[in-house]
Amino acid sequence: MGDKLADLLEPLAAWFRSLGIPEPIVHWGHPVMMGIVVLVMGSFTAYMGWRSRFVKDGEVVAKSRASHRQLAPWVFLFITLGYTGGVLSLVMQKQPVLSSPHFLTGSAVLGLMAISAVTPLIGFGGEQKEGYRAFHAYLGGVVAIVLIAHGILGLKLGLSL
């Protein structure tokens, strides 16, 4: 399946290669940009979510939830775009696409974030409100842990290429 995906993406990868993008940017652009998204935007978004659970001041809780609600979709979008950029970067470098643990953890992150994104839509307003909020919060914690492993595996992958 990885070879078929690489074959499908090869015309786009060839076009990007024809632009003469320096090799260090092709090689390290994805990790640098995703590091910024995850470490800056992701950690702030997670902080705002958890802050809204532990702060007692109602105004601070409302502001924290609003910040989390506004930023989380952007983090999800940027991680999704970064995921596709990482796959394209591997194709550009003529590397295997779907076989690395980094790819698997990236796929897990997207799946878990998608589940996390759906939970507020189905349960934050009903009788099970606190159960869904707790599930959403702890799932976000799992996403953070998987992202740490993902970053470590990505660094290992980048250094091996």
C-alpha positions as CSV (number, residue, x, y, z in Angstrom):
1,M,0.0,0.0,0.0
2,G,2.9,2.4,0.8
3,D,4.3,1.9,-2.7
4,K,0.9,2.7,-4.3
5,L,0.6,5.8,-2.2
6,A,4.2,6.8,-3.2
7,D,3.4,6.2,-6.8
8,L,0.2,8.3,-6.5
9,L,2.1,11.2,-4.9
10,E,5.2,11.0,-7.1
11,P,4.0,13.5,-9.7
12,L,3.4,16.1,-6.9
13,A,6.8,15.2,-5.3
14,A,8.5,15.5,-8.6
15,W,7.0,19.0,-9.1
16,F,8.2,20.1,-5.7
17,R,11.7,18.6,-6.4
18,S,11.8,20.6,-9.7
19,L,11.5,23.8,-7.6
20,G,15.0,23.3,-6.3
21,I,14.0,23.4,-2.6
22,P,17.2,22.9,-0.7
23,E,17.6,19.4,0.8
24,P,17.8,20.5,4.4
25,I,14.4,22.2,4.0
26,V,12.9,19.0,2.4
27,H,14.5,16.9,5.1
28,W,13.9,19.0,8.2
29,G,11.1,21.4,7.2
30,H,8.4,19.1,8.4
31,P,9.9,18.4,11.8
32,V,10.6,22.1,12.5
33,M,7.2,23.3,11.4
34,M,5.4,20.5,13.3
35,G,7.6,21.1,16.3
36,I,6.3,24.7,16.4
37,V,2.7,23.7,16.0
38,V,2.9,21.0,18.6
39,L,5.1,22.7,21.2
40,V,3.7,26.2,20.9
41,M,0.1,25.9,19.7
42,G,-0.6,22.4,20.9
43,S,0.8,22.9,24.4
44,F,-1.0,26.2,24.9
45,T,-4.3,24.7,23.6
46,A,-3.9,21.8,26.0
47,Y,-3.0,24.1,28.9
48,M,-6.1,26.2,28.3
49,G,-8.3,23.1,28.2
50,W,-6.8,21.7,31.5
51,R,-6.8,25.2,33.1
52,S,-10.6,25.4,32.5
53,R,-11.0,22.2,34.6
54,F,-8.9,23.3,37.6
55,V,-9.4,27.1,38.0
56,K,-12.3,28.1,40.3
57,D,-12.8,31.6,38.9
58,G,-15.8,31.4,36.5
59,E,-14.5,34.2,34.3
60,V,-11.1,32.6,33.9
61,V,-12.8,29.3,33.2
62,A,-14.9,30.9,30.5
63,K,-11.9,32.6,28.9
64,S,-9.8,29.4,29.1
65,R,-12.6,27.3,27.4
66,A,-13.1,30.0,24.8
67,S,-9.3,30.0,24.0
68,H,-9.3,26.2,23.9
69,R,-12.4,26.1,21.6
70,Q,-10.9,28.7,19.2
71,L,-7.4,27.2,19.0
72,A,-8.1,23.4,19.0
73,P,-9.5,23.3,15.4
74,W,-6.5,25.2,14.1
75,V,-4.1,22.8,15.9
76,F,-6.0,19.9,14.4
77,L,-5.9,21.5,10.9
78,F,-2.2,22.2,11.1
79,I,-1.4,18.7,12.4
80,T,-3.4,17.2,9.5
81,L,-1.6,19.4,7.0
82,G,1.7,18.6,8.6
83,Y,0.9,14.9,8.4
84,T,0.3,15.1,4.7
85,G,3.4,17.3,4.3
86,G,5.5,14.7,6.2
87,V,4.2,11.9,3.9
88,L,5.0,14.1,0.8
89,S,8.5,14.9,2.3
90,L,9.2,11.1,2.5
91,V,8.1,10.6,-1.1
92,M,10.3,13.6,-2.2
93,Q,13.2,11.9,-0.5
94,K,12.3,8.5,-2.1
95,Q,11.9,6.9,1.3
96,P,9.4,4.3,2.4
97,V,6.1,6.0,3.4
98,L,3.9,3.8,5.6
99,S,6.4,1.6,7.3
100,S,7.9,3.7,10.1
101,P,6.8,3.9,13.7
102,H,6.7,7.7,13.2
103,F,4.0,7.2,10.5
104,L,2.0,4.9,12.8
105,T,2.1,7.4,15.8
106,G,1.2,10.2,13.4
107,S,-1.8,8.2,12.2
108,A,-2.8,7.5,15.8
109,V,-2.6,11.1,16.7
110,L,-4.9,12.1,13.9
111,G,-7.4,9.4,14.8
112,L,-7.3,10.3,18.5
113,M,-7.6,14.0,17.8
114,A,-10.6,13.3,15.5
115,I,-12.3,11.3,18.3
116,S,-11.5,14.1,20.7
117,A,-13.0,16.7,18.3
118,V,-16.2,14.8,18.1
119,T,-16.8,14.4,21.9
120,P,-17.8,18.0,22.5
121,L,-20.3,17.8,19.6
122,I,-22.1,14.8,21.1
123,G,-21.9,15.3,24.8
124,F,-20.9,18.5,26.4
125,G,-24.4,19.8,26.5
126,G,-26.4,16.8,27.8
127,E,-26.8,15.1,31.1
128,Q,-23.5,13.2,30.6
129,K,-21.7,16.5,30.4
130,E,-19.0,15.8,33.0
131,G,-18.3,12.3,31.7
132,Y,-17.7,13.5,28.2
133,R,-15.6,16.4,29.4
134,A,-13.5,14.1,31.4
135,F,-13.1,11.7,28.5
136,H,-12.2,14.6,26.2
137,A,-9.6,15.9,28.7
138,Y,-7.9,12.5,29.3
139,L,-8.0,11.6,25.7
140,G,-6.2,15.0,25.1
141,G,-3.6,13.8,27.6
142,V,-3.1,10.6,25.7
143,V,-2.7,12.6,22.5
144,A,0.0,14.7,24.2
145,I,1.9,11.6,25.3
146,V,1.6,10.0,21.8
147,L,2.9,13.3,20.3
148,I,5.9,13.2,22.5
149,A,6.7,9.6,21.4
150,H,5.9,10.8,17.8
151,G,8.5,13.6,18.0
152,I,11.1,11.2,19.4
153,L,10.5,8.7,16.7
154,G,10.5,11.5,14.1
155,L,13.9,12.7,15.3
156,K,15.2,9.2,15.1
157,L,13.8,8.8,11.6
158,G,15.2,12.2,10.4
159,L,18.7,11.3,11.7
160,S,18.6,7.9,10.0
161,L,17.8,9.3,6.5
